[in-house]
Amino acid sequence: MKLVEKLKEYENQYVFIRWVTGGEYGKLIYAGDDFIEFNIIDVDTMTYRETVLIYAPLILEVTIGGVDIARIVAEVSSQMSVGDNS
């Protein structure tokens, strides 16, 4: 199984991705055959800083669970209002 095929299962979830030139926490928006779309989160303000398209063969590591990911999910969830559908 290719990495991109596995990442499709985690679309719209928070992950940590390390690629050749960097690594960031964020939300995996789309995993395609040749690239992924990734919204980077500023962990200090818990806001989306930027969206990046990463060429799939450059991805070195993806962390799907863990303490830091759980903290990010909790922070983002606590900032959502009851009527927020996004």
WOKACOR-V343598 format. One record per pair of residues at least 24 apart in sequence whose ideal C-beta (glycine too) atoms are under 10 Angstrom apart, sorted by the first residue. I is the first residue (numbers start at 1). J is the second residue. Records with the same first field share a line. If there is no record, write none. Layout:
# WOKACOR-V343598
I = J ; J
This chain:
# WOKACOR-V343598
2 = 33 ; 56
3 = 31 ; 36 ; 56 ; 57 ; 59 ; 60 ; 61 ; 62
4 = 31 ; 32 ; 33 ; 34 ; 35 ; 36 ; 56 ; 57 ; 59
5 = 31 ; 33
6 = 31 ; 62 ; 64
7 = 31 ; 32 ; 36 ; 38 ; 56 ; 59 ; 62 ; 64
8 = 32 ; 33 ; 36
9 = 64
10 = 62 ; 64
11 = 36 ; 37
13 = 64 ; 65 ; 69 ; 73
14 = 39 ; 41 ; 63 ; 64 ; 65 ; 68 ; 69 ; 70 ; 71 ; 72 ; 73 ; 75 ; 76
15 = 62 ; 63 ; 64 ; 65 ; 66 ; 69 ; 72
16 = 61 ; 62 ; 63 ; 64 ; 65 ; 66 ; 68 ; 69 ; 72
17 = 52 ; 54 ; 59 ; 60 ; 61 ; 62 ; 63 ; 64
18 = 58 ; 59 ; 60 ; 61 ; 62 ; 63
19 = 52 ; 54 ; 55 ; 56 ; 57 ; 58 ; 59 ; 60 ; 61 ; 62
20 = 54 ; 55 ; 57 ; 58 ; 59 ; 60
21 = 54 ; 58
22 = 52 ; 54 ; 58
23 = 59 ; 60 ; 61 ; 62 ; 63
24 = 49 ; 50 ; 52 ; 54
25 = 63 ; 68 ; 69 ; 71 ; 72
26 = 50 ; 51 ; 52 ; 72
27 = 51 ; 72 ; 73 ; 76
28 = 62 ; 64
29 = 53
31 = 56 ; 59 ; 62
32 = 56
35 = 59
36 = 62
41 = 72 ; 75 ; 76
43 = 68 ; 71 ; 72 ; 75
45 = 75
46 = 71 ; 72 ; 74 ; 75 ; 76 ; 78 ; 79
47 = 76 ; 79
48 = 76
